[in-house]
Amino acid sequence: MRAAFLDTIKNGLQNARDLYTRRGEGRELWVVEASNIVTVPLDEASAFFDPADDKIYRHPTFYDIPDSVGHM
């Protein structure tokens, strides 16, 4: 690999670490070139992210949680 590319990867990881793990919640970081990111087209987003209103089993209130479990 070219040295410039390696520097870009290293800088990307360091910037991502500084920005996204400030509160200690991060465990992994993935840095990819913007040309490798795939998104859902905006005109298809509503169908792709169909609301789960008709799928009650996805709502946490559908399940009975024993008192011994505590907070979830």
PLY file of the C-alpha trace (Angstrom):
ply
format ascii 1.0
element vertex 72
property float x
property float y
property float z
element edge 71
property int vertex1
property int vertex2
end_header
0.00 0.00 0.00
1.08 3.52 -0.58
2.24 5.48 2.46
-0.27 8.27 1.76
-3.13 5.76 1.78
-1.93 4.28 5.08
-1.74 7.76 6.59
-5.31 8.40 5.44
-6.52 5.19 7.11
-4.65 6.00 10.31
-6.00 9.56 10.40
-9.51 8.32 9.66
-9.39 5.86 12.56
-8.01 8.46 14.94
-10.62 11.03 13.91
-13.41 8.47 14.24
-12.11 7.44 17.67
-11.99 11.05 18.85
-15.47 11.82 17.53
-17.48 8.66 18.20
-15.95 7.13 21.32
-15.75 10.16 23.58
-18.13 8.60 26.11
-16.41 5.22 26.14
-19.24 3.37 24.37
-17.28 2.38 21.27
-15.76 -1.05 20.81
-15.08 -1.12 17.07
-14.54 1.45 14.36
-14.86 0.89 10.66
-13.39 3.46 8.30
-14.22 3.09 4.62
-13.91 5.30 1.59
-17.06 7.26 0.84
-17.27 5.59 -2.59
-17.81 2.24 -0.83
-20.84 3.37 1.21
-24.21 2.12 -0.04
-27.42 3.84 1.02
-31.11 3.37 0.41
-32.33 5.83 -2.24
-34.47 8.53 -0.63
-37.47 7.75 -2.84
-37.41 4.12 -1.57
-36.67 4.87 2.08
-40.26 4.79 3.36
-40.87 1.33 1.87
-37.48 0.05 3.01
-37.98 1.25 6.59
-41.59 0.10 6.74
-43.02 0.92 10.17
-43.41 -1.99 12.52
-46.92 -0.95 13.59
-48.37 -4.15 12.15
-45.72 -6.31 13.83
-46.58 -6.08 17.51
-44.11 -8.80 18.40
-41.36 -6.24 17.75
-42.62 -3.98 20.51
-41.15 -4.61 23.96
-44.61 -4.48 25.53
-45.48 -7.73 23.75
-43.25 -9.75 26.08
-43.74 -10.49 29.76
-40.47 -9.83 31.55
-40.07 -11.53 34.93
-39.48 -9.20 37.86
-36.23 -11.01 38.61
-34.74 -9.71 35.34
-34.62 -6.13 36.60
-33.92 -3.36 34.12
-33.53 -4.19 30.45
0 1
1 2
2 3
3 4
4 5
5 6
6 7
7 8
8 9
9 10
10 11
11 12
12 13
13 14
14 15
15 16
16 17
17 18
18 19
19 20
20 21
21 22
22 23
23 24
24 25
25 26
26 27
27 28
28 29
29 30
30 31
31 32
32 33
33 34
34 35
35 36
36 37
37 38
38 39
39 40
40 41
41 42
42 43
43 44
44 45
45 46
46 47
47 48
48 49
49 50
50 51
51 52
52 53
53 54
54 55
55 56
56 57
57 58
58 59
59 60
60 61
61 62
62 63
63 64
64 65
65 66
66 67
67 68
68 69
69 70
70 71
